[in-house]
């Protein structure tokens, strides 16, 4: 099962980084490398690392692996564990690998980062690695099992299990009894907020600035920092383009006006001279939501259905990964999908929370098996350029339904996916 993904180790990272692994690895002092910080939710922890300056390590550190033990008391279990890498890693084009593996049998998560002849971590400089999210039936103790880095073709072991005593306790549930905005009924999707992502786009006010609304925005996870979360009972289908729209729709006309940054927020000044408020606007092919105070929203927003607005404010469409959890947003109107979804020649099931279902799921009194194993990235060489690239071609898609076959645990399912 997931255990097979452990073949994707730091050795693969080294291959991608075009360095050589010696037979005898050097050993360095572990020091106090990993730092923990409470995440936005009780079941999240932000992880950073501060590499010690070591006389035995020379040259740039071009790859590293962190092994984390996720432990619960006897009788407890971890239902899901995911990791979202920080934008300081995913946003660097020369960092060619940033991936994680969770081995359910050993409850170990391995984080892999490798660069293409670039230092991915520097001595005595903090590197924000990312956010760990867990779902469990009790608290989870997270501790360091292994830290290895690569410099000048040598593999250095900085920490092994037992070397570093520091650990962090993460709640198995996101629920915070003091936060009434965290629902109990499962109707709100996980927001996957990253405290390192601001509430606004950064940058100046120039119309061509990519950091203003309408600029480039990441499509995979770690996304925005929370919208208004307010619902609406509006029933009209749209409004003239000069004053905004009630909801996203096909064949919309461009909303005339200009973006303005006021303090820490973005506003949209309509061609009429007034500012858009409590409406959707369609600008340069992207949808944005402006709240009742006239400020651009980011993160999850509910208006009957749920929508997700990226850090640039642009509404997301299609598949979206947040903190290791996949969601699907309608390709036309951006509404979060729930229930059965046919995509790419296979069936997926989206839970009421919007999260993609995996493993065995009972749906309408029948059991269905949805692939719980993430595809393993495999390195291949591009014969034309000689460059190493990753691919998961030919592997079963994560979350896809089994049909007319036997599941890994030995059960037969029919042509509709239901267990016989």
Backbone torsions as a table, in degrees:
resi	resn	phi	psi	omega
1	UNK	NA	-130.6	-176.5
2	UNK	-61.5	-24.7	-179.1
3	UNK	-53.8	-31.7	-178.4
4	UNK	-61.8	-26.5	-178.0
5	UNK	-67.7	-14.5	-179.3
6	UNK	-66.6	-12.4	173.2
7	UNK	-62.3	-22.9	179.0
8	UNK	-84.7	83.8	-172.8
9	UNK	-110.1	-173.7	179.0
10	UNK	-63.4	-22.2	175.8
11	UNK	-60.7	-38.8	177.0
12	UNK	-67.9	-39.9	176.8
13	UNK	-58.2	-39.7	-179.7
14	UNK	-64.5	-41.0	177.9
15	UNK	-60.4	-43.6	-180.0
16	UNK	-66.1	-31.5	-178.9
17	UNK	-85.9	1.8	176.0
18	UNK	60.9	45.7	176.2
19	UNK	-124.8	168.0	-174.6
20	UNK	-107.5	137.2	177.8
21	UNK	-96.7	116.5	177.1
22	UNK	-73.6	160.1	-179.8
23	UNK	-68.7	-33.8	179.5
24	UNK	-108.1	115.6	-179.8
25	UNK	-85.3	141.8	176.6
26	UNK	-76.1	163.4	-177.6
27	UNK	-124.9	134.5	179.5
28	UNK	-127.4	161.7	-179.6
29	UNK	-71.0	135.8	-175.4
30	UNK	-68.6	-48.9	-177.0
31	UNK	68.6	-162.5	-179.2
32	UNK	-105.8	87.2	-166.3
33	UNK	-93.7	-46.6	-173.2
34	UNK	-91.4	133.5	176.4
35	UNK	-117.3	140.5	-179.1
36	UNK	-112.0	146.0	175.5
37	UNK	-147.0	135.3	-178.7
38	UNK	-57.4	135.2	177.5
39	UNK	-82.3	-173.3	179.5
40	UNK	-66.7	-25.7	-177.7
41	UNK	-120.7	161.5	-179.9
42	UNK	-60.4	-29.7	-176.3
43	UNK	-97.3	25.4	179.1
44	UNK	-128.8	147.8	171.7
45	UNK	-139.3	132.5	176.7
46	UNK	-87.4	132.2	-174.8
47	UNK	-117.4	131.0	174.0
48	UNK	-132.0	164.9	179.4
49	UNK	-135.5	144.7	178.2
50	UNK	-128.6	102.4	-173.5
51	UNK	-74.4	133.8	176.1
52	UNK	-72.3	155.1	174.4
53	UNK	-84.1	119.4	-173.2
54	UNK	-123.3	132.1	-177.9
55	UNK	-64.4	-22.4	-178.5
56	UNK	-82.8	-15.0	-177.9
57	UNK	-102.0	114.8	179.2
58	UNK	-116.6	146.5	178.0
59	UNK	83.5	179.0	-177.9
60	UNK	-72.5	141.7	173.6
61	UNK	-89.2	108.0	-169.9
62	UNK	-98.9	-3.6	178.3
63	UNK	-161.1	152.2	173.2
64	UNK	-150.9	158.0	174.1
65	UNK	-131.5	133.4	174.4
66	UNK	-118.5	125.1	174.8
67	UNK	-104.2	126.6	-178.3
68	UNK	-117.5	130.5	173.1
69	UNK	-90.2	130.6	177.7
70	UNK	-114.0	106.1	-171.0
71	UNK	-116.0	139.2	172.4
72	UNK	-125.4	163.8	179.1
73	UNK	-67.7	162.2	-179.5
74	UNK	-56.2	132.2	-178.0
75	UNK	96.0	-15.5	179.2
76	UNK	-89.1	167.8	179.4
77	UNK	-149.3	150.7	175.9
78	UNK	-99.5	119.4	-176.2
79	UNK	-82.7	-35.6	-176.7
80	UNK	-156.6	143.5	175.0
81	UNK	-142.6	129.5	-178.8
82	UNK	-138.1	163.2	-179.2
83	UNK	-140.9	132.9	176.3
84	UNK	-115.0	116.5	-178.8
85	UNK	-72.4	147.2	-179.5
86	UNK	-65.8	152.1	-179.3
87	UNK	-64.4	-20.6	175.7
88	UNK	-67.3	-15.7	174.6
89	UNK	-102.1	-51.3	-176.4
90	UNK	-69.4	-23.3	-177.4
91	UNK	-86.1	0.5	-179.8
92	UNK	-102.1	115.2	-173.8
93	UNK	-64.0	-29.7	-179.1
94	UNK	-78.9	-8.9	172.0
95	UNK	-87.8	99.8	-167.9
96	UNK	-85.7	-19.3	179.3
97	UNK	-130.7	128.1	168.9
98	UNK	-147.3	101.8	-172.6
99	UNK	-145.2	162.7	177.1
100	UNK	-137.6	158.4	177.8
101	UNK	-133.1	132.1	173.1
102	UNK	-115.3	115.0	178.2
103	UNK	-91.0	105.5	-175.6
104	UNK	-63.1	-35.4	-175.8
105	UNK	-65.5	-41.1	-178.7
106	UNK	-98.9	-5.4	-176.3
107	UNK	54.8	47.9	179.6
108	UNK	-122.5	130.2	174.0
109	UNK	-107.3	129.9	178.2
110	UNK	-113.7	130.7	179.4
111	UNK	-108.9	131.2	-178.0
112	UNK	-122.7	130.9	175.4
113	UNK	-138.4	132.2	178.8
114	UNK	-145.6	143.5	179.9
115	UNK	-112.6	163.6	177.7
116	UNK	-96.3	86.4	-177.4
117	UNK	56.2	40.2	177.7
118	UNK	-138.5	144.8	178.3
119	UNK	-71.6	121.3	179.0
120	UNK	-91.1	-19.5	176.4
121	UNK	-147.8	141.4	-177.5
122	UNK	-119.8	144.7	-178.3
123	UNK	-57.9	137.7	175.0
124	UNK	59.6	24.5	173.5
125	UNK	-125.5	126.5	-177.2
126	UNK	-68.1	134.4	174.5
127	UNK	-118.4	119.8	175.1
128	UNK	-77.4	113.9	-176.2
129	UNK	-82.3	-48.8	178.1
130	UNK	155.8	-161.2	-172.5
131	UNK	-118.9	125.8	174.6
132	UNK	-95.5	132.1	177.4
133	UNK	-124.7	132.2	179.4
134	UNK	-126.4	151.8	170.8
135	UNK	-126.0	118.1	-176.8
136	UNK	-148.9	167.3	-179.2
137	UNK	-90.3	5.4	174.7
138	UNK	-161.2	176.6	-179.3
139	UNK	-62.4	149.0	-178.3
140	UNK	-116.5	129.7	175.4
141	UNK	-94.9	117.9	-179.6
142	UNK	-101.8	125.8	179.9
143	UNK	-140.5	162.6	-177.9
144	UNK	-81.7	127.8	176.7
145	UNK	-102.5	-37.3	-176.1
146	UNK	-160.1	142.4	169.8
147	UNK	-135.1	124.7	176.9
148	UNK	-133.3	141.1	177.3
149	UNK	-130.9	163.1	178.8
150	UNK	-123.3	130.4	175.8
151	UNK	-143.2	128.6	-179.9
152	UNK	50.3	41.7	174.9
153	UNK	80.4	1.3	179.2
154	UNK	-105.8	142.5	177.3
155	UNK	-97.2	118.6	-178.8
156	UNK	-109.0	127.8	174.9
157	UNK	-95.2	112.4	-177.3
158	UNK	-94.5	-25.0	179.8
159	UNK	-154.9	140.2	172.3
160	UNK	-125.4	167.6	-178.4
161	UNK	-53.3	127.3	180.0
162	UNK	98.8	-19.6	179.3
163	UNK	-69.9	-41.1	-174.1
164	UNK	-112.7	118.7	-173.1
165	UNK	-84.6	-18.8	-175.2
166	UNK	-65.6	142.0	178.7
167	UNK	-147.8	173.3	-177.8
168	UNK	-141.4	136.3	179.5
169	UNK	-98.7	122.4	179.8
170	UNK	-111.6	135.9	175.9
171	UNK	-66.5	145.1	178.0
172	UNK	-75.5	-8.9	-178.0
173	UNK	-130.1	148.2	178.7
174	UNK	-77.3	-12.3	-171.6
175	UNK	-64.1	132.4	174.4
176	UNK	-119.2	113.4	-174.8
177	UNK	-62.1	-18.3	-179.7
178	UNK	-92.8	-1.0	-177.2
179	UNK	-114.7	100.5	-175.2
180	UNK	-72.7	-8.2	177.6
181	UNK	-82.6	-10.9	176.8
182	UNK	-87.5	109.5	-172.0
183	UNK	-73.9	154.3	174.5
184	UNK	-97.5	-18.0	-169.9
185	UNK	-90.5	0.5	177.2
186	UNK	73.9	13.6	-177.3
187	UNK	-87.0	-15.2	179.3
188	UNK	-101.9	131.0	178.2
189	UNK	-71.2	156.4	173.0
190	UNK	-60.2	135.4	-175.5
191	UNK	-88.3	-14.4	175.6
192	UNK	57.9	28.0	-176.5
193	UNK	-63.4	142.9	175.9
194	UNK	-115.4	118.2	-176.0
195	UNK	-63.3	-14.7	179.0
196	UNK	-83.6	-11.1	176.7
197	UNK	-91.5	125.1	-177.1
198	UNK	-70.6	173.8	179.5
199	UNK	-84.4	-0.3	-176.4
200	UNK	-143.2	160.9	169.4
201	UNK	-68.7	146.2	177.4
202	UNK	-89.1	171.0	174.9
203	UNK	107.2	-173.9	-172.7
204	UNK	-92.8	-161.7	-173.0
205	UNK	-106.1	3.4	-175.5
206	UNK	-69.4	141.6	-174.5
207	UNK	-59.4	-26.3	-176.5
208	UNK	-96.7	4.8	-178.6
209	UNK	-69.7	121.8	-178.7
210	UNK	-64.7	-17.6	-177.1
211	UNK	-86.6	-10.8	176.9
212	UNK	-79.4	167.3	177.8
213	UNK	-51.3	134.1	-176.5
214	UNK	101.7	-7.1	179.1
215	UNK	-81.6	-174.8	-178.1
216	UNK	-66.3	140.7	-177.8
217	UNK	-142.8	140.7	-179.6
218	UNK	-67.2	141.9	-178.3
219	UNK	-98.3	-9.7	-174.3
220	UNK	-123.3	95.0	160.2
221	UNK	71.4	175.9	-179.6
222	UNK	64.1	5.6	-160.6
223	UNK	-57.2	-152.2	-162.9
224	UNK	-51.3	-173.4	-171.9
225	UNK	-123.6	37.6	169.8
226	UNK	95.2	121.3	174.1
227	UNK	-89.9	-165.2	-177.1
228	UNK	-71.1	-28.2	-179.6
229	UNK	70.5	11.8	-178.6
230	UNK	-88.4	143.8	176.4
231	UNK	-94.3	167.8	-178.0
232	UNK	-141.7	146.5	177.8
233	UNK	-106.3	20.4	-179.0
234	UNK	-61.7	142.6	-175.8
235	UNK	-121.9	-14.2	179.5
236	UNK	-71.1	154.7	-174.9
237	UNK	-88.7	-20.4	-178.1
238	UNK	-176.7	173.1	178.8
239	UNK	-136.8	162.1	178.4
240	UNK	-58.0	151.5	-175.9
241	UNK	-64.7	-18.8	178.6
242	UNK	-74.8	-13.0	-177.7
243	UNK	-131.6	8.0	177.3
244	UNK	96.5	175.4	-177.7
245	UNK	-119.3	155.1	176.9
246	UNK	-73.0	-38.2	-179.7
247	UNK	-155.4	158.5	177.9
248	UNK	-61.4	145.4	-178.7
249	UNK	-153.5	161.4	178.7
250	UNK	-72.6	154.6	174.7
251	UNK	56.4	40.0	179.1
252	UNK	-77.6	153.8	175.8
253	UNK	-93.4	142.1	179.0
254	UNK	-52.0	133.6	175.3
255	UNK	-80.9	117.3	-175.9
256	UNK	-76.0	132.9	178.2
257	UNK	154.5	-170.2	-177.7
258	UNK	-138.4	150.2	175.3
259	UNK	-79.0	143.2	174.4
260	UNK	-136.6	133.4	175.8
261	UNK	-95.8	124.7	179.5
262	UNK	-124.2	105.2	-176.7
263	UNK	66.2	-121.0	-178.5
264	UNK	-99.5	7.9	-176.0
265	UNK	-123.3	159.8	174.3
266	UNK	-108.0	136.1	176.2
267	UNK	-124.8	161.6	179.8
268	UNK	-122.8	116.3	179.9
269	UNK	-90.2	116.8	-178.6
270	UNK	-71.6	162.0	179.8
271	UNK	-63.1	-19.8	178.7
272	UNK	-75.4	-13.2	-178.5
273	UNK	103.2	-18.5	177.8
274	UNK	-87.6	168.7	179.5
275	UNK	-101.7	138.1	177.7
276	UNK	-62.4	143.1	178.7
277	UNK	-154.5	140.3	175.9
278	UNK	52.8	49.7	-178.1
279	UNK	-160.0	170.6	172.3
280	UNK	-99.1	145.7	174.5
281	UNK	-127.4	151.3	-177.3
282	UNK	-117.9	108.2	-173.3
283	UNK	-129.2	123.7	177.5
284	UNK	49.7	43.7	175.4
285	UNK	81.4	5.1	-179.4
286	UNK	-123.1	147.8	176.6
287	UNK	-96.6	139.4	176.1
288	UNK	-132.1	151.5	174.4
289	UNK	-113.0	131.4	177.3
290	UNK	-107.4	125.1	-176.7
291	UNK	-78.2	-179.5	-173.6
292	UNK	-66.2	-18.7	177.0
293	UNK	-89.3	0.7	178.9
294	UNK	86.7	10.8	-178.3
295	UNK	-100.7	145.3	178.4
296	UNK	-70.3	133.4	179.1
297	UNK	-87.7	153.1	168.6
298	UNK	-135.4	163.5	179.2
299	UNK	81.1	-160.2	-179.3
300	UNK	-72.5	139.1	176.9
301	UNK	-138.5	132.4	-179.6
302	UNK	-110.3	128.8	173.9
303	UNK	-143.5	77.0	-169.0
304	UNK	77.3	-75.7	172.2
305	UNK	-89.2	167.6	175.1
306	UNK	-95.3	143.3	175.9
307	UNK	-127.4	157.7	174.9
308	UNK	-125.5	126.4	-178.1
309	UNK	-110.7	123.0	-175.5
310	UNK	-69.8	-177.4	-177.1
311	UNK	-65.3	-24.1	175.1
312	UNK	-84.1	-5.9	-177.7
313	UNK	95.1	-15.8	-177.0
314	UNK	-69.3	137.5	179.2
315	UNK	-68.9	136.3	179.9
316	UNK	-86.1	152.1	175.0
317	UNK	-135.6	156.4	177.1
318	UNK	78.0	-155.7	-178.1
319	UNK	-76.3	141.1	-177.9
320	UNK	-141.1	127.3	177.9
321	UNK	-106.4	126.1	176.9
322	UNK	-129.1	121.8	178.4
323	UNK	50.4	40.8	176.4
324	UNK	82.6	-0.5	-179.1
325	UNK	-110.0	133.9	-178.8
326	UNK	-96.6	139.3	175.2
327	UNK	-127.5	160.8	174.7
328	UNK	-127.2	131.3	-179.5
329	UNK	-117.7	133.0	-175.4
330	UNK	-51.4	136.9	-175.5
331	UNK	-70.6	-12.9	179.6
332	UNK	-106.4	-54.4	-173.6
333	UNK	-105.6	-2.1	175.3
334	UNK	77.5	2.9	-177.8
335	UNK	-69.7	139.3	179.5
336	UNK	-65.8	133.6	-178.3
337	UNK	-84.4	146.4	168.9
338	UNK	-137.0	158.6	179.8
339	UNK	82.5	-161.6	-176.9
340	UNK	-71.9	140.9	179.1
341	UNK	-136.4	126.0	175.4
342	UNK	-97.3	118.6	-176.5
343	UNK	-149.9	129.3	176.1
344	UNK	62.8	28.6	177.5
345	UNK	83.9	15.6	177.6
346	UNK	-147.8	163.0	-179.8
347	UNK	-97.8	141.2	173.1
348	UNK	-127.1	159.5	176.4
349	UNK	-127.4	124.5	178.7
350	UNK	-101.2	123.0	-177.9
351	UNK	-65.8	167.5	178.4
352	UNK	-56.3	-28.5	177.5
353	UNK	-75.5	-10.5	-176.0
354	UNK	96.7	-18.6	179.9
355	UNK	-66.3	139.2	178.7
356	UNK	-67.5	130.5	179.5
357	UNK	-74.9	144.0	174.5
358	UNK	-136.0	164.1	178.8
359	UNK	65.7	-158.2	-179.9
360	UNK	-73.5	132.2	177.0
361	UNK	-133.3	131.5	174.2
362	UNK	-90.3	119.7	-177.4
363	UNK	-129.9	119.4	-177.9
364	UNK	51.8	46.3	174.8
365	UNK	66.9	19.6	174.9
366	UNK	-129.6	146.8	-179.7
367	UNK	-93.4	135.2	177.9
368	UNK	-128.8	147.6	-179.6
369	UNK	-112.2	120.5	-178.0
370	UNK	-113.7	123.5	-170.5
371	UNK	-49.3	115.6	-178.4
372	UNK	-92.0	2.9	-174.7
373	UNK	-102.9	121.1	176.8
374	UNK	-71.2	139.6	178.0
375	UNK	-57.0	144.6	179.7
376	UNK	-90.5	120.0	176.8
377	UNK	-61.5	132.1	179.3
378	UNK	-118.6	131.6	179.6
379	UNK	-83.0	129.9	175.5
380	UNK	-130.0	157.0	-179.9
381	UNK	-99.3	127.6	175.2
382	UNK	-74.7	112.2	-175.3
383	UNK	-63.1	-28.2	-177.9
384	UNK	-75.2	-42.3	-175.1
385	UNK	-105.7	-19.2	-176.9
386	UNK	82.0	-1.9	-178.1
387	UNK	-78.6	149.5	176.0
388	UNK	-88.7	129.9	178.3
389	UNK	-130.1	161.0	178.6
390	UNK	-100.6	147.2	175.1
391	UNK	-149.4	151.1	172.6
392	UNK	-121.0	18.8	-177.9
393	UNK	-57.2	138.4	177.3
394	UNK	86.5	-4.3	179.7
395	UNK	-98.0	151.6	-178.6
396	UNK	-65.8	129.3	-178.4
397	UNK	-62.3	141.8	176.4
398	UNK	-61.2	128.6	178.4
399	UNK	86.0	-4.8	-177.4
400	UNK	-73.7	148.7	-175.7
401	UNK	-81.8	138.2	172.8
402	UNK	-77.6	140.0	179.0
403	UNK	-139.0	137.7	174.0
404	UNK	47.7	49.3	-178.4
405	UNK	-160.6	-179.8	178.9
406	UNK	-101.3	134.8	178.9
407	UNK	-76.4	162.6	-179.4
408	UNK	-57.6	-26.0	179.1
409	UNK	-94.2	13.0	168.3
410	UNK	93.5	14.1	179.2
411	UNK	-101.5	143.1	177.3
412	UNK	-90.3	138.2	175.1
413	UNK	-121.6	148.4	-176.3
414	UNK	-84.4	-173.1	-176.8
415	UNK	-64.1	-20.7	177.1
416	UNK	-94.8	3.1	178.5
417	UNK	90.9	-8.8	-177.0
418	UNK	-77.4	141.6	179.3
419	UNK	-67.6	134.9	-178.4
420	UNK	-75.2	NA	NA
